[in-house]
Amino acid sequence: MRIVISGASGLIGSALVPHLAARGHEVTRLVRRAAQHNESQWDPARGVIDAELVGTSDAVIHLSGAGIGDKRWSNSYKREILDSRVKSTKLLASVIAGAARRPSVFLSGSAIGWYGARGDEVLDEASSSGNGFLADVCKEWEAAAAGAGTRTVFLRTGIVLSPKGGALKKQLPLFRAGLGGKFGRGDQWQSWISIDDEVAAIDHLLSANISGAVNLTAPAAVTNADFAKVLGKVLGRPAVLPVPAIGPKLLLGGELADALLFTGQRVIPRALSSGGYQFMHPTLEIALRALLAR
């Protein structure tokens, strides 16, 4: 397949691109800087994109957007988080819709933040949307992709586990030093997925007969306390020092800390499982042992 991908330098994209290339696909990265080999420059804020490239592709995978936890949530940065997703998605959707021969599939990024903070409620793709900033972002993000006029999948991604980036990379130094532990009470749910399953699931969705929302999470969500326990076990280190809420809230700001650390969602991948995907890492211990053995 000829695949156009945005966000290729991010945690997911940097693993996905070589995977797709190894599978024999022709991959072109959308980049904001000057384009190099197998790249095409675009500027979503100005509506600049190579429409011919997109229109002659077989698939478009859209993963770009300002990092949710990269900065404190000032009003201006919250606007950047929203605009970086909605404007770029609208641009791609409009170009796809206007193509003489549309790509067969548009895989557009989203997140399980769509469900909001829901406590112990078990959530699948049929569950209602939630409240809060991240839920609102995800709703606008998905709405922007809906007009592409081709098979469209909303990639509602959970916490992606990789020692190369994201939450796990940030936690590893503390846990390896024996200073890790749960955040606050530790009863908040964490719906995670290994980077290997994230990449393989996206690959699966390129050709699977699935459209609409798809939760990219492993089948077995865990509480934060259980996550800390399993990570400590895999590392052979104690994980008994709880992190009180006050520290992260002072560092990150209360709204961001609550969204990322002290609330969560208990999400199951019903659409992915019923669509024939087989998880390589169905449980947290299996995932962590595989990831940290590299």
PyMOL commands that set and color helices and strands:
alter all, ss='L'
color gray80, all
select helices_A, chain A and resi 11-22+44-46+51-55+75-98+112-115+133-145+166-176+195-207+224-235+246-252+254-262+270-274+284-292
alter helices_A, ss='H'
color red, helices_A
select strands_A, chain A and resi 2-6+26-31+39-41+59-62+105-111+122-123+151-157+159-161+189-190+192-194+212-216+222-223+266-267
alter strands_A, ss='S'
color yellow, strands_A
deselect
rebuild
show_as cartoon
